[in-house]
Structures are given as C-alpha cells and as structure tokens.
Amino acid sequence: MTAWKNRGGEAASEAWARPVRGAAIPKSVSYVPRQVPGQPNLPDQHEPWTWPSPPDPGDLSKRIARRRAELRLSRAQVAARAGLSLRYVEYLERYPARPQGAALRKLAAALQTTPAALLGAGAQLPTAPGRSGRPPVVTKLLPTECRQLIAPGGIGRIAFGTASGPVVLPVNFAVVAGTIVIRTCEGSMIEGHADDQVAFEVDHLDEALCQGWSVLVRGPAHRVAHPAELHHVRRDTTLWPWPGGDGDVYVRIIPDRITGRRIEST
C-alpha cells in the first residue's frame, strides 16, 4: 500500500517519523530507589540483588556483628529494632562505613550498647588468641610510628619512683613539639616529682578486633616555669588535670627513648 503524499510531496509516513520542533519526545524511564537520609542508596528489598563486591568489613562492621552475635539477634531483628532497612544493616556488617549520628544512635540502642562502644572507644579488655587458636603476633614499632600513635594526645600513665616504691598515675596529656605535656595541681604527687626521671605509657586495646598497641616514653621531666615556655604550652594545648579542678602546673617530659609494640590476633 502506497502512503499518501502531502502538498510538499513527502510521504505522510516519513513526515510523521521525523521529530516536530517543540514537540515532546517520549523517553524510557528507569526506576531509582528513594534515598533514605543517612543510608546509602541501596536497591529495594523486594528487588533481586547481589552485592557488587566481596565482604570487606571494617572495625565498625566487626563490632556490630560481634555485638549482634552476643545478643543472638538476626540482622532482620536488629533492623526492626533500629528502624533501619535490612539492606543497610547488611551493608554496615559487610563494608567499612561512617553512618550519620542518628543512624548510629538507633543502631547502638538496638544492640543495647553505646555509639562510643561501637566506634571502639574505651576498649580495654585483654587481647585473646585468634580464631585459629594461635597466640597473637607482636611486632615492634619504630619511634616514628610511636610518635604518630600518640600525637593526638588523650589519656596516658606517668610512672616515677618514690620513697615507698614506684607509682603509676593516669593523666591527660598533649604532645607539643615532640614532648609530652601534662597539667596537674600544686602540691600533687606529680608536681612533687616534676623534675625526676619518669616513664610515660599510652596504650589502646580493641577486644572486638583482638588487637592493640602500646607506646612507652622514658626521659627527664621538668616543671614548665619559664614565662616564654609557659606561654607557648598554654597557647598550644587544651589540658585539664585528670582529677579535675583548675590546677595550673604544667609538667613536660622530654623523650630520651621511645619504644612501642603492636599486638594482633592471627
């Protein structure tokens, strides 16, 4: 059958096939799942899905999985308790992630713990043998590695000798120009030994991951008394004495020797 022609001589079927200026052109549309705030844009649970890569759990992933196992909960139960999608909970246990604060708090509540515990804060339990039953592997740290680990400051322990024997005390500390700075109170035991040879230790243990590290610094300490040095320390640190209060005695430890080790389960 021959197509009828218009006045210009074009076949009507050909003219219809050509796009008309200004006319809407139909397009194919693909479904995109709705993005949930604080969660990655994962496919809908009803859609067939396979993970794009093998599991590579991070520290948070392992703590979540371990705590869930302790409570004998399934991923679906945790997701329901937290008000999160099951796919998101699976994602958190499979891959390194940084969930937003609201999602982390919901997850911690569902697991009957705290956000800080899930992030690894305060883990101070002894390191246990690995799943293989073999003892943990201990490696020595280079001085540069030790300095990097303690550079953020935090909580450590100062040790010194007294007439009645060695004493070890917890302290807040900061690192200033490669030295350890501690703030204490007038008349405290630390202030009384501020000009002694001391040892200073910092450690971090993560029971969930069966690993940790410790750094030991040894060297002379002195009370910061020179006005210029005192001004520099006050300017570059935000420290408070461990017991609290407004003590304004600063003690500085000059490292003579710094050693450390890392322990990891196999």
C-alpha positions as protocol buffer text, in pm:
chain_id: "A"
residue {
  index: 1
  type: MET
  ca { x: 0 y: 0 z: 0 }
}
residue {
  index: 2
  type: THR
  ca { x: 143 y: 338 z: -105 }
}
residue {
  index: 3
  type: ALA
  ca { x: 147 y: 611 z: 160 }
}
residue {
  index: 4
  type: TRP
  ca { x: -48 y: 923 z: 65 }
}
residue {
  index: 5
  type: LYS
  ca { x: 154 y: 1238 z: -1 }
}
residue {
  index: 6
  type: ASN
  ca { x: 113 y: 1588 z: 137 }
}
residue {
  index: 7
  type: ARG
  ca { x: 148 y: 1907 z: -62 }
}
residue {
  index: 8
  type: GLY
  ca { x: 528 y: 1906 z: -33 }
}
residue {
  index: 9
  type: GLY
  ca { x: 540 y: 1564 z: -188 }
}
residue {
  index: 10
  type: GLU
  ca { x: 668 y: 1389 z: 125 }
}
residue {
  index: 11
  type: ALA
  ca { x: 517 y: 1064 z: 222 }
}
residue {
  index: 12
  type: ALA
  ca { x: 294 y: 1110 z: 526 }
}
residue {
  index: 13
  type: SER
  ca { x: 455 y: 815 z: 699 }
}
residue {
  index: 14
  type: GLU
  ca { x: 803 y: 972 z: 656 }
}
residue {
  index: 15
  type: ALA
  ca { x: 685 y: 1312 z: 782 }
}
residue {
  index: 16
  type: TRP
  ca { x: 532 y: 1150 z: 1087 }
}
residue {
  index: 17
  type: ALA
  ca { x: 857 y: 972 z: 1163 }
}
residue {
  index: 18
  type: ARG
  ca { x: 1052 y: 1299 z: 1173 }
}
residue {
  index: 19
  type: PRO
  ca { x: 1054 y: 1490 z: 1507 }
}
residue {
  index: 20
  type: VAL
  ca { x: 849 y: 1807 z: 1509 }
}
residue {
  index: 21
  type: ARG
  ca { x: 1021 y: 2113 z: 1651 }
}
residue {
  index: 22
  type: GLY
  ca { x: 892 y: 2184 z: 2001 }
}
residue {
  index: 23
  type: ALA
  ca { x: 714 y: 1850 z: 2036 }
}
residue {
  index: 24
  type: ALA
  ca { x: 773 y: 1625 z: 2335 }
}
residue {
  index: 25
  type: ILE
  ca { x: 979 y: 1317 z: 2261 }
}
residue {
  index: 26
  type: PRO
  ca { x: 893 y: 1001 z: 2460 }
}
residue {
  index: 27
  type: LYS
  ca { x: 1182 y: 870 z: 2676 }
}
residue {
  index: 28
  type: SER
  ca { x: 1239 y: 548 z: 2863 }
}
residue {
  index: 29
  type: VAL
  ca { x: 1230 y: 580 z: 3243 }
}
residue {
  index: 30
  type: SER
  ca { x: 1428 y: 367 z: 3487 }
}
residue {
  index: 31
  type: TYR
  ca { x: 1322 y: 327 z: 3849 }
}
residue {
  index: 32
  type: VAL
  ca { x: 1561 y: 477 z: 4105 }
}
residue {
  index: 33
  type: PRO
  ca { x: 1503 y: 376 z: 4470 }
}
residue {
  index: 34
  type: ARG
  ca { x: 1422 y: 657 z: 4713 }
}
residue {
  index: 35
  type: GLN
  ca { x: 1728 y: 775 z: 4905 }
}
residue {
  index: 36
  type: VAL
  ca { x: 1690 y: 734 z: 5280 }
}
residue {
  index: 37
  type: PRO
  ca { x: 1877 y: 1001 z: 5481 }
}
residue {
  index: 38
  type: GLY
  ca { x: 2187 y: 859 z: 5645 }
}
residue {
  index: 39
  type: GLN
  ca { x: 2178 y: 538 z: 5442 }
}
residue {
  index: 40
  type: PRO
  ca { x: 2339 y: 450 z: 5108 }
}
residue {
  index: 41
  type: ASN
  ca { x: 2110 y: 433 z: 4805 }
}
residue {
  index: 42
  type: LEU
  ca { x: 2062 y: 57 z: 4806 }
}
residue {
  index: 43
  type: PRO
  ca { x: 1808 y: -131 z: 4594 }
}
residue {
  index: 44
  type: ASP
  ca { x: 1462 y: -201 z: 4727 }
}
residue {
  index: 45
  type: GLN
  ca { x: 1447 y: -517 z: 4938 }
}
residue {
  index: 46
  type: HIS
  ca { x: 1190 y: -671 z: 4703 }
}
residue {
  index: 47
  type: GLU
  ca { x: 1423 y: -644 z: 4404 }
}
residue {
  index: 48
  type: PRO
  ca { x: 1671 y: -924 z: 4330 }
}
residue {
  index: 49
  type: TRP
  ca { x: 2013 y: -811 z: 4446 }
}
residue {
  index: 50
  type: THR
  ca { x: 2365 y: -939 z: 4481 }
}
residue {
  index: 51
  type: TRP
  ca { x: 2641 y: -740 z: 4646 }
}
residue {
  index: 52
  type: PRO
  ca { x: 2879 y: -586 z: 4390 }
}
residue {
  index: 53
  type: SER
  ca { x: 3196 y: -692 z: 4574 }
}
residue {
  index: 54
  type: PRO
  ca { x: 3311 y: -948 z: 4832 }
}
residue {
  index: 55
  type: PRO
  ca { x: 3273 y: -855 z: 5200 }
}
residue {
  index: 56
  type: ASP
  ca { x: 3543 y: -626 z: 5338 }
}
residue {
  index: 57
  type: PRO
  ca { x: 3429 y: -547 z: 5693 }
}
residue {
  index: 58
  type: GLY
  ca { x: 3583 y: -253 z: 5877 }
}
residue {
  index: 59
  type: ASP
  ca { x: 3628 y: -205 z: 6251 }
}
residue {
  index: 60
  type: LEU
  ca { x: 3272 y: -82 z: 6300 }
}
residue {
  index: 61
  type: SER
  ca { x: 3140 y: -374 z: 6093 }
}
residue {
  index: 62
  type: LYS
  ca { x: 3311 y: -628 z: 6318 }
}
residue {
  index: 63
  type: ARG
  ca { x: 3187 y: -464 z: 6638 }
}
residue {
  index: 64
  type: ILE
  ca { x: 2829 y: -458 z: 6510 }
}
residue {
  index: 65
  type: ALA
  ca { x: 2844 y: -825 z: 6407 }
}
residue {
  index: 66
  type: ARG
  ca { x: 3006 y: -927 z: 6734 }
}
residue {
  index: 67
  type: ARG
  ca { x: 2751 y: -744 z: 6948 }
}
residue {
  index: 68
  type: ARG
  ca { x: 2462 y: -884 z: 6744 }
}
residue {
  index: 69
  type: ALA
  ca { x: 2600 y: -1235 z: 6795 }
}
residue {
  index: 70
  type: GLU
  ca { x: 2628 y: -1176 z: 7171 }
}
residue {
  index: 71
  type: LEU
  ca { x: 2258 y: -1082 z: 7182 }
}
residue {
  index: 72
  type: ARG
  ca { x: 2169 y: -1371 z: 6948 }
}
residue {
  index: 73
  type: LEU
  ca { x: 1981 y: -1142 z: 6716 }
}
residue {
  index: 74
  type: SER
  ca { x: 1935 y: -1173 z: 6343 }
}
residue {
  index: 75
  type: ARG
  ca { x: 2006 y: -884 z: 6110 }
}
residue {
  index: 76
  type: ALA
  ca { x: 1632 y: -851 z: 6048 }
}
residue {
  index: 77
  type: GLN
  ca { x: 1567 y: -819 z: 6421 }
}
residue {
  index: 78
  type: VAL
  ca { x: 1835 y: -550 z: 6458 }
}
residue {
  index: 79
  type: ALA
  ca { x: 1698 y: -362 z: 6158 }
}
residue {
  index: 80
  type: ALA
  ca { x: 1344 y: -372 z: 6302 }
}
residue {
  index: 81
  type: ARG
  ca { x: 1460 y: -255 z: 6645 }
}
residue {
  index: 82
  type: ALA
  ca { x: 1665 y: 29 z: 6498 }
}
residue {
  index: 83
  type: GLY
  ca { x: 1411 y: 135 z: 6238 }
}
residue {
  index: 84
  type: LEU
  ca { x: 1667 y: 87 z: 5963 }
}
residue {
  index: 85
  type: SER
  ca { x: 1641 y: -110 z: 5643 }
}
residue {
  index: 86
  type: LEU
  ca { x: 1762 y: -469 z: 5650 }
}
residue {
  index: 87
  type: ARG
  ca { x: 1980 y: -398 z: 5345 }
}
residue {
  index: 88
  type: TYR
  ca { x: 2152 y: -112 z: 5530 }
}
residue {
  index: 89
  type: VAL
  ca { x: 2228 y: -329 z: 5833 }
}
residue {
  index: 90
  type: GLU
  ca { x: 2374 y: -591 z: 5599 }
}
residue {
  index: 91
  type: TYR
  ca { x: 2580 y: -319 z: 5432 }
}
residue {
  index: 92
  type: LEU
  ca { x: 2719 y: -199 z: 5765 }
}
residue {
  index: 93
  type: GLU
  ca { x: 2834 y: -550 z: 5854 }
}
residue {
  index: 94
  type: ARG
  ca { x: 2992 y: -612 z: 5513 }
}
residue {
  index: 95
  type: TYR
  ca { x: 3179 y: -291 z: 5434 }
}
residue {
  index: 96
  type: PRO
  ca { x: 3357 y: -1 z: 5608 }
}
residue {
  index: 97
  type: ALA
  ca { x: 3103 y: 275 z: 5669 }
}
residue {
  index: 98
  type: ARG
  ca { x: 3051 y: 601 z: 5853 }
}
residue {
  index: 99
  type: PRO
  ca { x: 2682 y: 617 z: 5943 }
}
residue {
  index: 100
  type: GLN
  ca { x: 2534 y: 951 z: 6041 }
}
residue {
  index: 101
  type: GLY
  ca { x: 2486 y: 1023 z: 6409 }
}
residue {
  index: 102
  type: ALA
  ca { x: 2113 y: 950 z: 6414 }
}
residue {
  index: 103
  type: ALA
  ca { x: 2155 y: 611 z: 6244 }
}
residue {
  index: 104
  type: LEU
  ca { x: 2447 y: 519 z: 6473 }
}
residue {
  index: 105
  type: ARG
  ca { x: 2244 y: 605 z: 6785 }
}
residue {
  index: 106
  type: LYS
  ca { x: 1949 y: 396 z: 6667 }
}
residue {
  index: 107
  type: LEU
  ca { x: 2179 y: 104 z: 6591 }
}
residue {
  index: 108
  type: ALA
  ca { x: 2351 y: 130 z: 6930 }
}
residue {
  index: 109
  type: ALA
  ca { x: 2013 y: 134 z: 7109 }
}
residue {
  index: 110
  type: ALA
  ca { x: 1901 y: -173 z: 6915 }
}
residue {
  index: 111
  type: LEU
  ca { x: 2220 y: -352 z: 7018 }
}
residue {
  index: 112
  type: GLN
  ca { x: 2188 y: -238 z: 7381 }
}
residue {
  index: 113
  type: THR
  ca { x: 2518 y: -53 z: 7375 }
}
residue {
  index: 114
  type: THR
  ca { x: 2651 y: 298 z: 7305 }
}
residue {
  index: 115
  type: PRO
  ca { x: 2772 y: 471 z: 6989 }
}
residue {
  index: 116
  type: ALA
  ca { x: 3114 y: 513 z: 7154 }
}
residue {
  index: 117
  type: ALA
  ca { x: 3140 y: 139 z: 7217 }
}
residue {
  index: 118
  type: LEU
  ca { x: 3055 y: 62 z: 6854 }
}
residue {
  index: 119
  type: LEU
  ca { x: 3323 y: 309 z: 6744 }
}
residue {
  index: 120
  type: GLY
  ca { x: 3581 y: 137 z: 6966 }
}
residue {
  index: 121
  type: ALA
  ca { x: 3617 y: 390 z: 7248 }
}
residue {
  index: 122
  type: GLY
  ca { x: 3732 y: 256 z: 7581 }
}
residue {
  index: 123
  type: ALA
  ca { x: 3806 y: -98 z: 7468 }
}
residue {
  index: 124
  type: GLN
  ca { x: 4049 y: -210 z: 7737 }
}
residue {
  index: 125
  type: LEU
  ca { x: 3999 y: -585 z: 7769 }
}
residue {
  index: 126
  type: PRO
  ca { x: 4292 y: -827 z: 7726 }
}
residue {
  index: 127
  type: THR
  ca { x: 4363 y: -946 z: 7376 }
}
residue {
  index: 128
  type: ALA
  ca { x: 4257 y: -1308 z: 7331 }
}
residue {
  index: 129
  type: PRO
  ca { x: 4405 y: -1574 z: 7100 }
}
residue {
  index: 130
  type: GLY
  ca { x: 4279 y: -1566 z: 6743 }
}
residue {
  index: 131
  type: ARG
  ca { x: 4019 y: -1796 z: 6595 }
}
residue {
  index: 132
  type: SER
  ca { x: 4298 y: -2023 z: 6482 }
}
residue {
  index: 133
  type: GLY
  ca { x: 4396 y: -2081 z: 6845 }
}
residue {
  index: 134
  type: ARG
  ca { x: 4744 y: -1946 z: 6783 }
}
residue {
  index: 135
  type: PRO
  ca { x: 4888 y: -1676 z: 7013 }
}
residue {
  index: 136
  type: PRO
  ca { x: 4871 y: -1313 z: 6894 }
}
residue {
  index: 137
  type: VAL
  ca { x: 5153 y: -1172 z: 6682 }
}
residue {
  index: 138
  type: VAL
  ca { x: 5360 y: -898 z: 6847 }
}
residue {
  index: 139
  type: THR
  ca { x: 5563 y: -657 z: 6634 }
}
residue {
  index: 140
  type: LYS
  ca { x: 5793 y: -376 z: 6742 }
}
residue {
  index: 141
  type: LEU
  ca { x: 5705 y: -23 z: 6638 }
}
residue {
  index: 142
  type: LEU
  ca { x: 5955 y: 227 z: 6505 }
}
residue {
  index: 143
  type: PRO
  ca { x: 5996 y: 552 z: 6701 }
}
residue {
  index: 144
  type: THR
  ca { x: 5828 y: 742 z: 6417 }
}
residue {
  index: 145
  type: GLU
  ca { x: 5528 y: 507 z: 6435 }
}
residue {
  index: 146
  type: CYS
  ca { x: 5511 y: 554 z: 6812 }
}
residue {
  index: 147
  type: ARG
  ca { x: 5507 y: 932 z: 6776 }
}
residue {
  index: 148
  type: GLN
  ca { x: 5227 y: 913 z: 6519 }
}
residue {
  index: 149
  type: LEU
  ca { x: 5013 y: 700 z: 6750 }
}
residue {
  index: 150
  type: ILE
  ca { x: 5040 y: 932 z: 7050 }
}
residue {
  index: 151
  type: ALA
  ca { x: 5034 y: 1260 z: 6854 }
}
residue {
  index: 152
  type: PRO
  ca { x: 4657 y: 1321 z: 6905 }
}
residue {
  index: 153
  type: GLY
  ca { x: 4703 y: 1320 z: 7284 }
}
residue {
  index: 154
  type: GLY
  ca { x: 4446 y: 1177 z: 7522 }
}
residue {
  index: 155
  type: ILE
  ca { x: 4491 y: 963 z: 7831 }
}
residue {
  index: 156
  type: GLY
  ca { x: 4818 y: 806 z: 7941 }
}
residue {
  index: 157
  type: ARG
  ca { x: 5003 y: 696 z: 8255 }
}
residue {
  index: 158
  type: ILE
  ca { x: 5303 y: 857 z: 8420 }
}
residue {
  index: 159
  type: ALA
  ca { x: 5535 y: 645 z: 8636 }
}
residue {
  index: 160
  type: PHE
  ca { x: 5806 y: 755 z: 8876 }
}
residue {
  index: 161
  type: GLY
  ca { x: 5987 y: 631 z: 9183 }
}
residue {
  index: 162
  type: THR
  ca { x: 5902 y: 736 z: 9538 }
}
residue {
  index: 163
  type: ALA
  ca { x: 6041 y: 655 z: 9881 }
}
residue {
  index: 164
  type: SER
  ca { x: 5775 y: 387 z: 9921 }
}
residue {
  index: 165
  type: GLY
  ca { x: 5817 y: 240 z: 9572 }
}
residue {
  index: 166
  type: PRO
  ca { x: 5713 y: 300 z: 9210 }
}
residue {
  index: 167
  type: VAL
  ca { x: 5389 y: 492 z: 9144 }
}
residue {
  index: 168
  type: VAL
  ca { x: 5180 y: 492 z: 8825 }
}
residue {
  index: 169
  type: LEU
  ca { x: 4907 y: 755 z: 8778 }
}
residue {
  index: 170
  type: PRO
  ca { x: 4659 y: 822 z: 8495 }
}
residue {
  index: 171
  type: VAL
  ca { x: 4686 y: 1165 z: 8332 }
}
residue {
  index: 172
  type: ASN
  ca { x: 4551 y: 1371 z: 8046 }
}
residue {
  index: 173
  type: PHE
  ca { x: 4829 y: 1462 z: 7805 }
}
residue {
  index: 174
  type: ALA
  ca { x: 4909 y: 1652 z: 7489 }
}
residue {
  index: 175
  type: VAL
  ca { x: 5204 y: 1635 z: 7251 }
}
residue {
  index: 176
  type: VAL
  ca { x: 5378 y: 1969 z: 7190 }
}
residue {
  index: 177
  type: ALA
  ca { x: 5687 y: 1988 z: 6968 }
}
residue {
  index: 178
  type: GLY
  ca { x: 5763 y: 1620 z: 7022 }
}
residue {
  index: 179
  type: THR
  ca { x: 5735 y: 1639 z: 7402 }
}
residue {
  index: 180
  type: ILE
  ca { x: 5468 y: 1514 z: 7645 }
}
residue {
  index: 181
  type: VAL
  ca { x: 5284 y: 1784 z: 7838 }
}
residue {
  index: 182
  type: ILE
  ca { x: 5075 y: 1716 z: 8150 }
}
residue {
  index: 183
  type: ARG
  ca { x: 4873 y: 1958 z: 8361 }
}
residue {
  index: 184
  type: THR
  ca { x: 4842 y: 1899 z: 8733 }
}
residue {
  index: 185
  type: CYS
  ca { x: 4770 y: 2078 z: 9061 }
}
residue {
  index: 186
  type: GLU
  ca { x: 5004 y: 2248 z: 9305 }
}
residue {
  index: 187
  type: GLY
  ca { x: 5104 y: 2006 z: 9578 }
}
residue {
  index: 188
  type: SER
  ca { x: 5005 y: 1693 z: 9385 }
}
residue {
  index: 189
  type: MET
  ca { x: 5226 y: 1384 z: 9375 }
}
residue {
  index: 190
  type: ILE
  ca { x: 5304 y: 1451 z: 9009 }
}
residue {
  index: 191
  type: GLU
  ca { x: 5407 y: 1809 z: 9087 }
}
residue {
  index: 192
  type: GLY
  ca { x: 5633 y: 1678 z: 9366 }
}
residue {
  index: 193
  type: HIS
  ca { x: 5818 y: 1460 z: 9112 }
}
residue {
  index: 194
  type: ALA
  ca { x: 5802 y: 1706 z: 8824 }
}
residue {
  index: 195
  type: ASP
  ca { x: 6182 y: 1722 z: 8795 }
}
residue {
  index: 196
  type: ASP
  ca { x: 6250 y: 1347 z: 8812 }
}
residue {
  index: 197
  type: GLN
  ca { x: 6334 y: 1084 z: 8556 }
}
residue {
  index: 198
  type: VAL
  ca { x: 5999 y: 935 z: 8459 }
}
residue {
  index: 199
  type: ALA
  ca { x: 5830 y: 687 z: 8230 }
}
residue {
  index: 200
  type: PHE
  ca { x: 5513 y: 759 z: 8036 }
}
residue {
  index: 201
  type: GLU
  ca { x: 5288 y: 496 z: 7876 }
}
residue {
  index: 202
  type: VAL
  ca { x: 4998 y: 513 z: 7631 }
}
residue {
  index: 203
  type: ASP
  ca { x: 4803 y: 215 z: 7500 }
}
residue {
  index: 204
  type: HIS
  ca { x: 4494 y: 122 z: 7305 }
}
residue {
  index: 205
  type: LEU
  ca { x: 4332 y: -221 z: 7306 }
}
residue {
  index: 206
  type: ASP
  ca { x: 4036 y: -329 z: 7095 }
}
residue {
  index: 207
  type: GLU
  ca { x: 3887 y: -650 z: 7230 }
}
residue {
  index: 208
  type: ALA
  ca { x: 3639 y: -682 z: 6943 }
}
residue {
  index: 209
  type: LEU
  ca { x: 3918 y: -687 z: 6686 }
}
residue {
  index: 210
  type: CYS
  ca { x: 4168 y: -870 z: 6910 }
}
residue {
  index: 211
  type: GLN
  ca { x: 4439 y: -615 z: 6850 }
}
residue {
  index: 212
  type: GLY
  ca { x: 4607 y: -318 z: 7014 }
}
residue {
  index: 213
  type: TRP
  ca { x: 4925 y: -120 z: 7065 }
}
residue {
  index: 214
  type: SER
  ca { x: 5129 y: 38 z: 7344 }
}
residue {
  index: 215
  type: VAL
  ca { x: 5395 y: 310 z: 7349 }
}
residue {
  index: 216
  type: LEU
  ca { x: 5649 y: 369 z: 7628 }
}
residue {
  index: 217
  type: VAL
  ca { x: 5835 y: 700 z: 7663 }
}
residue {
  index: 218
  type: ARG
  ca { x: 6125 y: 747 z: 7904 }
}
residue {
  index: 219
  type: GLY
  ca { x: 6312 y: 1065 z: 7984 }
}
residue {
  index: 220
  type: PRO
  ca { x: 6355 y: 1359 z: 8222 }
}
residue {
  index: 221
  type: ALA
  ca { x: 6060 y: 1570 z: 8328 }
}
residue {
  index: 222
  type: HIS
  ca { x: 6060 y: 1932 z: 8436 }
}
residue {
  index: 223
  type: ARG
  ca { x: 5810 y: 2182 z: 8562 }
}
residue {
  index: 224
  type: VAL
  ca { x: 5734 y: 2444 z: 8298 }
}
residue {
  index: 225
  type: ALA
  ca { x: 5835 y: 2767 z: 8472 }
}
residue {
  index: 226
  type: HIS
  ca { x: 5997 y: 2996 z: 8215 }
}
residue {
  index: 227
  type: PRO
  ca { x: 5739 y: 3259 z: 8106 }
}
residue {
  index: 228
  type: ALA
  ca { x: 5803 y: 3211 z: 7734 }
}
residue {
  index: 229
  type: GLU
  ca { x: 5778 y: 2831 z: 7755 }
}
residue {
  index: 230
  type: LEU
  ca { x: 5469 y: 2854 z: 7975 }
}
residue {
  index: 231
  type: HIS
  ca { x: 5303 y: 3090 z: 7728 }
}
residue {
  index: 232
  type: HIS
  ca { x: 5382 y: 2853 z: 7441 }
}
residue {
  index: 233
  type: VAL
  ca { x: 5239 y: 2550 z: 7624 }
}
residue {
  index: 234
  type: ARG
  ca { x: 4920 y: 2730 z: 7730 }
}
residue {
  index: 235
  type: ARG
  ca { x: 4869 y: 2855 z: 7376 }
}
residue {
  index: 236
  type: ASP
  ca { x: 4915 y: 2518 z: 7207 }
}
residue {
  index: 237
  type: THR
  ca { x: 4730 y: 2286 z: 7446 }
}
residue {
  index: 238
  type: THR
  ca { x: 4386 y: 2245 z: 7596 }
}
residue {
  index: 239
  type: LEU
  ca { x: 4452 y: 2035 z: 7904 }
}
residue {
  index: 240
  type: TRP
  ca { x: 4285 y: 1976 z: 8238 }
}
residue {
  index: 241
  type: PRO
  ca { x: 4419 y: 1780 z: 8535 }
}
residue {
  index: 242
  type: TRP
  ca { x: 4299 y: 1421 z: 8545 }
}
residue {
  index: 243
  type: PRO
  ca { x: 4116 y: 1463 z: 8880 }
}
residue {
  index: 244
  type: GLY
  ca { x: 3955 y: 1785 z: 8755 }
}
residue {
  index: 245
  type: GLY
  ca { x: 3993 y: 2130 z: 8904 }
}
residue {
  index: 246
  type: ASP
  ca { x: 4182 y: 2429 z: 8775 }
}
residue {
  index: 247
  type: GLY
  ca { x: 4539 y: 2331 z: 8863 }
}
residue {
  index: 248
  type: ASP
  ca { x: 4785 y: 2537 z: 8666 }
}
residue {
  index: 249
  type: VAL
  ca { x: 5108 y: 2339 z: 8696 }
}
residue {
  index: 250
  type: TYR
  ca { x: 5244 y: 2213 z: 8364 }
}
residue {
  index: 251
  type: VAL
  ca { x: 5495 y: 1928 z: 8352 }
}
residue {
  index: 252
  type: ARG
  ca { x: 5692 y: 1847 z: 8039 }
}
residue {
  index: 253
  type: ILE
  ca { x: 5856 y: 1514 z: 7956 }
}
residue {
  index: 254
  type: ILE
  ca { x: 6149 y: 1518 z: 7711 }
}
residue {
  index: 255
  type: PRO
  ca { x: 6171 y: 1174 z: 7543 }
}
residue {
  index: 256
  type: ASP
  ca { x: 6515 y: 1014 z: 7570 }
}
residue {
  index: 257
  type: ARG
  ca { x: 6386 y: 682 z: 7445 }
}
residue {
  index: 258
  type: ILE
  ca { x: 6057 y: 584 z: 7285 }
}
residue {
  index: 259
  type: THR
  ca { x: 5954 y: 227 z: 7212 }
}
residue {
  index: 260
  type: GLY
  ca { x: 5633 y: 51 z: 7127 }
}
residue {
  index: 261
  type: ARG
  ca { x: 5471 y: -265 z: 7006 }
}
residue {
  index: 262
  type: ARG
  ca { x: 5161 y: -374 z: 6823 }
}
residue {
  index: 263
  type: ILE
  ca { x: 4970 y: -691 z: 6902 }
}
residue {
  index: 264
  type: GLU
  ca { x: 4735 y: -857 z: 6651 }
}
residue {
  index: 265
  type: SER
  ca { x: 4537 y: -1178 z: 6658 }
}
residue {
  index: 266
  type: THR
  ca { x: 4603 y: -1426 z: 6377 }
}
